[in-house]
Amino acid sequence: MTSLILHEYAASGNCYKIRLAAALAGKAIERREYDILKGETRTQAFLTGVNANGRIPVLQAGERFLPESNAAAFYVAEGTGLIPADPFDRADMLRWMFWEQYNHEPNIATVRFWMGWVGEGNLNDLQRAMLPGKREGGDAALKLMEEHLAGREWFVGDRPSVADICLYAYTHVAEEGGFSLAPWPAVRAWIARIEGLKGYIPITA
């Protein structure tokens, strides 16, 4: 089996997606930490040797490098029950993964980072102007998730998939950005189901 190395910043939900996918898939993964606040992913060594885009996470499989969290989580889960066998369900899983990166993560994850790492008092004028729209977008994403999960256990089909992993990563820590999960009982029940899965690890592990 090709050895897997995760180039990451552990507190990042995007990096956590890959660790969680690996844990649920029963696959070992080596971890290499970079401090994004100190610019460690912007060094020449990182740009030329890991990711020319200067971002983490990056999954290294042997001598090949795969940036982008959802793509890497998909790769780690390949060959397991986390990838639906049905072609439509597999495409629907990808739909939710694309939605997570376009509608969910840019709002919920960004506000979490601003509140927890930058600090509301340290936001620049542009960030401060964007904050109300980010909060509105995050609440809208949680509402859509709630509506989809009403009467069902998982986002696709009748079992957990990579879509659930990718959406869970930032949803379960949304309150760190000031988003309330109290209005969303179906989302909270879904979070509990994921945390009850065999092999589950928390973001702090």
N, C-alpha and C positions, 0 to 999 in steps of 0.2 A: 504493500500500500504506500502511496506517495505521502511523505511526511508533510504535515500542515503547520505553517507558522503564521500567526496572526500579528501583524504590525498594528498597534492600537494605542488608544488612550482609554484606559479602563472605565472611566466614568461616563464615556460616551454611549448613548443608547445604540447608535449605529454599530459600534464595536461589540456591544453586548449581544446583539442579534446573532452574530456569528458564533460567539461562545455558547449561547443557548442552543442554537441549532446543532452544534457539535455535541453538546452534552445530551440532548434528546436523541440524537442519532447514534450515540455511543462511540463517538470518534474522538481520539486524542488530538490535542492541539497545543502547540508551543506558543507562548506569548512573549512579544517584545514590546515594551512600553516606550512611548514618546510623549514628551510634555509639549502639548500644542500651545500652551500659554507662553512657553519660552522659545517658540519657533523651531522646534526640533524637526518638524516635517518640512521645513523650508530650507534646510541646509543643502548644499550641493550634493553631498553624499546620498541624502534621501531622494532628492529629485532625480539623480542619475541611476541610483541603485534600487529604488523601491517604487516610487510613483512620481512621474513627471508633473502631475497635477498638484503635488504638494499636500495631499490630504490622506487621512486615515479614516476608516480601516483599509488595510490591504491584506488579502489572504495570499500567502505564498504556498504554492503546491510544487514541491521540488524546486526547479529553477524558474518556474513561471509565476507571474504576479497578477492577481485579480483584484483591482479596486472595486469600489461601490458595494455597500453593505448588503443590499438585497440580492445582488448577483452572487456574492460570496456565500451568503446563507443558503441560496439555492444549490450551489455547488456542493457544499458540505452535506446537505440533506439528500443529494442524489442517491438513488438506490435504496431509500428507506420509505416507510409509510408516510413520511411527511410530504412526499410529492404524490399527488393524486394520480391514479392510473388512468382514469377517464379523461380523454382529451379536452372535453369542455370544462370539467372541473379544474384541470391543470391550467387552462387558459384563464379561468375565473380567478384562480389563485394569483396568477401574474397580474391580473387586473387590480386586485386589492393591493398587491405589492407596489404597483405603479402609483396607485392612488395614495398610498402611504407617503411616498416620496414627493408627491406633487401637492397634496392637500393637507396632509396630517403633519408630517415632520417639519416642513418649513414654518409652521405656526407653533405647535406644541413644543418641539425640541428647541427652536430658536428662543422662545420666551423662557424656557427652563434655563438655557445657557445664560441669557441676559440677566435673569434674576439671581441665579446661583453662582455664577462665575464673574460676570462683569459688575453686577450690582445696579439696581435701578437708578441710584444717584449718580452713577458713572456713565450712563448711556449718553451717546452723542445726540445731537439734534435730530439727525435722520432716524436713528433708532427710536428715540422718544416719539417722533411723529408716527412711526410705523406700529408702535406698540398696541394701540386700540384695535387696529385692523388685524394684527396677529392674534390678539385675544378673541376677537370675533370669529376669525377663521378656525381657531382651535376649538372653540365651543361648537361651531357648526360641524366640525369633523366628529366630535364626540357624540353629537346628536344623531348624525347619520349612522355611526356605529351602533348606537343604542337601538335605533329603528331596525337595523339589519339583524341584530342579535335577538330581538324579541321573538321568542318561540323557537329559537334554534341554539345549539351549543357552540358551533364553530362557524367560521366565516365561509368555508367552502365544504360542501358535502357533510358527512356525518362523523368526521374525525379531524383532529388538529392537522394543520399544514403549515408550510413556511409563511403563508399569509398571516396566520395567527401569531407566529413568532415575531415577524416584522412589525406588526401593529402593536403587539404587547410591549415591546421594548420601551417606547416613549409614553404609551398610554398609562402604564402602571406607575410612572413617576411624574405624571402630568401635574400633580398637586405641588411639586417642587417649583413649578412655574406660576403657581397661583390659580390653576384651573381646578375647579371642584368636580369630583367624581360622584358626589352625593346625589345629583339629579339623575344618574344613569345606572339603575339597578341591574340591567342586563349586562352592561359593560363590567360592573363590579363582580357579578357572578362568573362571567367569562374569565376575568383575571384570576379568580380563585380556582377555576378549573385548570388553567395553565399551570398555576403554582402547585397543583396536585399531580401533575404528570410525572411519571417515572423518569428520573434523570434530571429533573429541573434543578437549575442553579440560580441564585439571585444575582442581581447586577453587581453586588459587592464581592462576589466570590472570585 
